[in-house]
Structures are given as structure tokens and as C-alpha cells.
């Protein structure tokens, strides 16, 4: 039997590797650098990436998160699946060029939803690739839903399921800001970054949303992170647009960001 190793779970946010405000706009240089930081760390990882502008724009337009309602959605669903695969191909290509062997595991093939919740993920496939030394890469995608026909399987749903299975030493969320703030730093100049977030902190944060994200606000993401910390290692939110921060987080070094603690 092949041996498994302690690992890191990395989420490359759609807001980091794409411009979420412009349809199908890739941040090539950012993606290349992040792949190189993963490679240089020498750590075993599983990578999940968001769909960003390759997924959210069209998914919201066709209301795919609400499930199958009419045939007019079908071409939209097909377009979203095509778009997110184009983004995923860019991710695994960047990893290969950085010296990291990886494999694409699309949720449409390995996951099922029920009423929008992730009900099945073929984790055995992930584990076999990990044991071989090949990095599994999965992503936000359209997936079959037992009750709704189809729906959106988000990167954060995948992160939670993978964290429960693999108990990663550290869970790293790369976003487009330095960490979690007490208000939106993109519109509030006085926003204060929080060093640590727990249940009490989350309950006190104001609710805002600034773009078409069909997988939930930062609060839904923090709820997921809080649950994930019960499966093992700490969760940290960092700015993936700042060079070196992902590499530092992977190496366990002190890095600017927010630690999420508590189940």
C-alpha cells in the first residue's frame, strides 16, 4: 500500500487568479507566481480553485445555483462548464510548468449535490493521486443535483469535504485582500484587518456584498472555515496577490493574514 503524507489544503480564490468583474479574464502572472510558490515550498498539497469570472458571471445570469428550471438554462450550464475547464486547464498548466505534476478532478465527474449541498465526493480518487505524488486540482463547477437536476458545487464545499478526509496540517485561503476585515476594505478606507476570527467575531461582522458571487458571501465562507478547523490544522486567510505570502504560509512562517479558529 502506498503511504500518504501530511499535507496542506490550498484554495486559490477566483478573485485572485481572475478579475471577477470581467468575464473570462485570467491573471496570468499571478497564477504563474502562485504555482511557483507552491512548487518552491516542497509541501504536499491539494489545490482547489474558485471559478471567478470564468464561472460566476454566466452562472448568475442563468440562475444555475437555483437548479434546473427550464431548457433555456442548458446552454448556459454547458457554457459555464466549458469556461471553468478553460480556467482549470490554465491552473494545471501553470503547476506543470512550475514542476508540480497535477491532475484535474472536475466536480461534474466526481461529485453530487442534494438541494445544493455537497452529498457525495469520490475521495478515493483524490487519495490515490495523492499517494502517487500527483496533486489533485478541483474547482467550482456545475454538478448534478439529486433534487434540483443540477447546481453549483462551490470551491468552499469541496474544501470542507477534503479537509474532513485528509486532516491537512494547514488550510490556506488565498484571497484578494490581506485577510478578514471588520468592513469591506475595497470601499471603506478605515477597515481594520482582524488577526483572528472565531464564532463571536463572525457574528459581529456587518453584511455586505459587492459582486455577482453565486456561491455565497464571505460570511458563508467563514462559516465553512470555522467548521474546517475542527478537522485538524489551522485555517488562514492571506492575500494571494502579494508575492511570497503563499510560500510563507506553506512553510509555516509568520505571514500577514487572518487565522480562523474554533469549530
N, C-alpha and C positions, 0 to 999 in steps of 0.2 A: 504494500500500500504506500502511495506517495505521501510525503509529510506536508502538513500545512504549517504556515508560519504566521507569527504575529504581524498584523498589517495596519495600514491606515485606510480610511474611507474618505475620499475626496469628492466634493461637489464643486464643479465648475459652473457657476451661475450663468444663466443666459444673459444677464446684464453685464457680465464680464467679457465673454467671448463673442458677443454680438452687440450691436447697437439696437436695443429693444424698441426704439422709436422709429426705426426704418426697416421696412420689410426685407428679409434675407440679406442683412448687412453683417458680414463677418469681420471681427477684429483680428486679422491675420497675425500681426506681430505680437499681440497679447497672447494669442493661442500658442504660437511658436515658443514664446518665452516660458509660459506655464508648463508646456511639455518638457522643456529643457530643465526646469526646476524640479519636476517630478523625477526625471532621469538622474540628475546630479545628486539627489537625496539618497539614492541607493535603497530606498524603502520599498517594501511590497505594498501595492495599493490596489484598490478597486476604484474606478472612476465612474461617476455619474455626472452627466452634464444637462443643463437646462436647455430648453428649446429656443428661448429668446425670441428674436424677431423672425426666426425660421418656423415658429410654431404658434405663438400666442396671437399674432395678428389675424391669421386666417381662421384659427380655431374659434376666436371670439366672434368673428364675422359670421361664421356658420353655426354658432351656438353648439359646438360639438361637446362641450362639457356637460350639456343637459341631456345627452344621449340622442338616439335616433328618433327623429320626429317625422321626417318626410324625405323622399328621394332626392330632393334638391340639395340635401346635405352630403350626398355620397361623393360627388366630385370634389367637394371641399375637404372631406375626410381624406380622400386619396391624395389631394394636393398637399395637405399637412404632412402625411406620412412620407411623401416624396421629399418635401422640404427638410424635415428633421433628419432624414437619412443623408441628405447632402451635407448638413452640418456635422453629423456623426462621422461621415467619411473624412471631413476636414480634421476632426479631432484625432481619429486613429492614424491618419496620415502624419499629423504633427508628432504624435507619440513615436511612430516608427522612425521618422527622420531624426528624432532625439535619442534613438537607441532603445526604445521601450516597445517590446512586442505586445500587441494588444488585439482584442477580438471584439467585434460589435455584437451585442446581445439585445436586439430590439424588443421592447415590451409587447409589441403586437404579436411576437412569436413565442415569448416565454412567460407572459403574464395574463391574468384575467382579473376583471373588475366585477363587483356586485354593488349596484346602486352607487357607483362612483368610488367605492372603496376597493383597495387592492386586496383581492381574496386569494390569489394564487400567484406565486413567482417560482419558477423552476430553479431553485437554488442549487440543485445538484450540478447543473451545467456550470454555474459560476464557480463552484468548488472544484470541479475537475480542471477547469482552465487555470485557476489559482495554483493548484497542485502541480500543474505542468510548468508554471512560471510565466504564463501568459496573462496579461492584465485584462480582466473583463471591463468593457465600457458599455454602459447602458444610459438611457436618456429619456426625457419626457416624450411621450408618444401617444398616438391613438391606440387603444386596445379594446378587445371585445369585452362587453359587459353582459353578465348573465341576465340582468333585468332590463337594461336600457338599450341593448343592442351593441352600442359602443360608447366609449367615453374617453376622457383624458387621464392617462396614467402619468402622474407628475414625478419629477425627479426626487422630490422630497418623500413621496410614498415609497419609492424604490430605496432611498437611503435608509428609511426606518426598517424595512424588511431586511436589508443587507446587514445593518448594524445588529439586529437581533440574531442573525445567523452566524456572523463572523466575530462578534465582540471585538471590534477594532480598538487598537491602543489609543488612537486619536481620531476624531471625526472633524474634518475641516470643511467649512463652507466658505468658498471664495465668492465675494460679492463685489459691488462697485463702490462701496463706501468702507471706511476704516473699521466699522463694527456696527453694533446696535446703538442707536441714539434715542434720546428721550423725545425727539420730534424729527421730522424729515429734514436731514441736513441739506437736501437739494433745494429746499425752499425757505428754510429757517436758518439764518446766519448764526443764531445763538444756540443751535442744537448742541447738546452735550453728549459725548460718547460714554456709554456705560462700560465699565471694566468687567462687571459680572452681571449676569441676568439669571434670576431664579423665578419661581412662580409669582411671588409677590411683586417683583419688578414688572413682569409681563402684565399683570392685572392693572398696573398704574399707567401704562403707556397709552398715549392718545391714538386714536384710529385714523389713519389717512391712507390714500391710495392714489398713485399718480399716473399709472399706465394700464393698458389692457392686459392684465395677467389673469388667465383663466384657471390658474392653479391655486389661487388664494393669496392673501396679503402676507406681509412679514409676520403678522401675528399667528397665522396658521403655521408658518414655517418655524417660528419659535416654539409653538406647542409641540411640533414634531421633534425639535431638538431636545426639548425637556424630556420627552419620553425616551429618546435615544440614549440619553446619559445613563438610564437605568440598565443598559445592556453592557456596560463596561467603561471604556475610556471617556475622557472629557470631550466636549464639543467646543469648537472655537470658530468665531466668525471673523474673517480677515478681508482686507482689500486686495483682490487679485489683480487690480490694475497697477499696484505698486510693486516694482521689481524686487525680488528676493524674499517677499513675505511668505509665499507658499513654501519655498525651500526651507526657510527658518522654522515654520510651523511643522513641516515634515520631520525636521531634525530634532524637534522638541525644544528648540531655543525660544527665549522670550521674544514675543512679536507683538506689535501693535494690533489690538483686536479686542473682541469681547468673548469671555468664557461663559458658556451656558451650563448651569449646574442645577442638579435636583430633578427628580422624576416628576 
